[in-house]
Structures are given as structure tokens and as C-alpha cells.
Amino acid sequence: MDKSTKPTVVADDVVVSMDYTLTVDGEVVDTTQGDEPIQFIQGHDNIIPGLERELYGMAVGHSKKVRVAARDAYGEIDPDAIIEVPRDEIPKEIPLKLGVELTVTDENGDLMEARIVSLSKDAVQLDFNHPLAGKDLEFDVTITDLRQADEEELEHGHVHSGDEEEDMDDEEFELFIDDEDEDESPEK
């Protein structure tokens, strides 16, 4: 597409600005309402596949309800992504409470998100599955703007908004996963 021509519908390599409300089991779990629309490059796996597929051909101002099955969202729950860690390997400053979300560093230096899902006298069970794994998602979306992605955005595969700061509100601790039966660390 000619860079001077503004796209009229959602297509590959187009920066999409979109308002959305995400509902799971009838409960709103995320929304852009009262905030800025999200921006992403269509066709670059910036959003979940089941939602991305449904946006093709939508124009600015168009709204749509989209139901995305778990397999096309964050996947099914992977039992291998739930591990037990001895309590004494958890730093003392980490609150040992159910539901606490942590950013964990593995032995390769990779960051992974985890939640405490079980506690015993001697161990802490961490779940590395995405919190929405195993759940069907319902989106109410509205396209608010479209523009052609620039060369740098296409090269990097994401929108450059000028605010590239990462949200690091979660606690962080180092955890070395050394399980001889496992080839790799759990993934999100």
C-alpha cells in the first residue's frame, strides 16, 4: 500500500487503534474504557490469534462482538507449567499468599510470569500458565483509527508509541528450574 494512502480497513501491516472490553464468564476482566485505545500491527501476532483473525476488513467506527475459544486465545491449561518450589528457595521478602503474581527469572535469564496457587509447610506451587489459559474470551471491540505502519515498526514488529516503558509492578525473584525430566522452562 502507498504510504500516503490511509488504510480504510484492517489488513496486514496496518496499525490498528482499538477500544475493547474483555469479558470472561460474564465478568469484565479488562477494558480500554476510560483509557487510550490499544495499538498494534495487524498480522504480526501482537494480539491473540482468535481475535486478530476476526478484525480483518473492519473499518474505523465499526464495532463487533468476538468470542475466542481458549485454544485460540491463551491456550489450554498446561499441567507441566505448574511446578513446586521448596519454600526455602523463595526470598523472604516475597509474600507467600495465594494469588500473588511474580516475575521469575530462570537459569537462562528469561523472565516468566507466575502465580502462587498452592502453599504447604515445605513448598510453594507456582503456575506459569497465563491467568486466562483454559478460558473462552468474549471481546466487544471498536476500531478507532487505522494507519499504515512505518518501516521501523514493521522491522521491529510492533507499534512505536514513544512510551516504551515496561510495567514491572510485580515482585521479582530469581528461581533456577533444574528438573532433569524437563527439556525447557515453562512458558507463558
N, C-alpha and C positions, 0 to 999 in steps of 0.2 A: 504494500500500500504506500502511496506517495505520502511522505512525512507532513506535507502541508494540508492534506485532507484529513479532517477529523472523522474518526470511525463513527458509523451510525448504529452498529450493532456489536454485541460481544463476539469477538473472534480471537484466534490465536495472536499473540504478541500485542494485544491491546491492554492498556492499563484500565482496569475496571475500578470505579469507586462504587461502593455498595453499602446500603444500610441493611441490617438484618436483625432478626430476633430468632434465637435458637431455643427450641422447646424440647424437653425430654420428659416423657411420661406426663405430659400436661403442665409441666413446671418450666417457667422461663429460667434458663441457666446462663444465658449470655445475650447481650444486645448492644447495638450501637446507639440506641435511642438516648438522646441527651449528650451524645459524644459525636466525634467525627466519623464519617463512613470509613470502612476499611478500604485499602487499596491493594491490588495485586495484579500480576501479569497473567492474563488468561493463557492456559495451555502450558504453564511452566511448573505445575504441581505445587503452587503456592497455597492452595486450599485443598480440602478433602476431595477425592476424585468424584464421588457421587454428586456433590454439589456443583463442581466445576462443569461436569457434563451437561447439567440442566440449564446452565446460563447461556450457552451458545445461542446467538440470534436475538437475545433480548436487547431492547433499546433503552435509552435514557428515559426515566419516568415509568417504565414497566415494572410491575410487581408480580411475584409468583410465590406460591407455596410449594416447597420441595421436601419430600420425605426421602431420607437417605438411610438405607439399611446399614447395620453395623459393619458388615464386610466391606462396604464402600465408604465408610467413614474412618473410624479409628481401629477397625478390625475387631475380631472376637477376642475374648479374654484368653491370654496365653498363660497356662499354669506354670510354665518354665520361667516366666518373668516375675514370679513371686518367690523370694528367697528368704532364708532365715539367717540372721547375723547374730553372733554372740553379743549379749548386752555390753560386755566389757570392751568391745571394739567400737562402740558408739561414744563419741566425745561427750563429756559430762554436760556441756552447755546445750546439747540438743534435748529439748523437752520430749520425754518419752510418753506420748499420748496418742491414742488412736486418731487417725486422720491428719496428723502433722505431715506437711509436704516438705520434702527435702530435695536439694540438688546434690547428687552424689557424683564423685569423681572416681572412675575406675582405674585399674592399673595402667591403662593406656593413656590416661589423661582425658578421656572422653567424659563429658557431663551428661548425666541422666537424671530425669525427674523420677521421684519415688514417693510413696505414701506409706506411713506406718499403718498396717492393717491388723496386726495382732501383737500382743505382748505376753510374754511368760516370765517366770522368775529368772530364767537364764538367757532368753533370746528375744529378738525383735524381728518380726516378719515385715519385709519391705515388698511393696507391689510396684513394679516398674511398668505395668500396663498404663496406658493413657486413662485418665479418670472416666472418659466416655467410651472406653472399649466395651464391646458387648452390647451397646445401646443403639437403638434406632433413633435417628435425629430428625426433627422437623424444623425447617427453616422457613421464615417469611422474609423474602428478600425484595429490595427495590434498587434498581440501578440508578445511581445519581449522577454519574459522569463517565465518559469514555474518552480516552486519548491514545494516540499511538505511543508505545514505549520507545524511549530513545535508545541509541546504540549501547550506551554504558549499562542501562538497565537490562537490556537483552543479553549482554555479555555476562552480567552478574546473576541474571535470572530472577531479580526481584526489583520492586519499586524503590527508588531513592527519594525519600521524603525530606531529607535534611536532618531528621531526628533519628539517628541510628543507634540510640542508647538502648541497651537491653534491660528488661525488667528482671532484677535479681532480688526480689523480696524474700524468697525462700531461704531457709537455713542451708548452709553448705557444709559438708564434711567429706573427708577422704575415706573411701572404702575400697579395699582391694579384694576383688572377687577372684578367688583361686580355686575353682572347682574342677577337678580332673575330668569329670564327666561332661563338662560343658566346653564347647569349642569357642564360644564368644559370649560376651556380656549380654544381659537382657537389653532389648531395645525398647524405645518408647512405643 
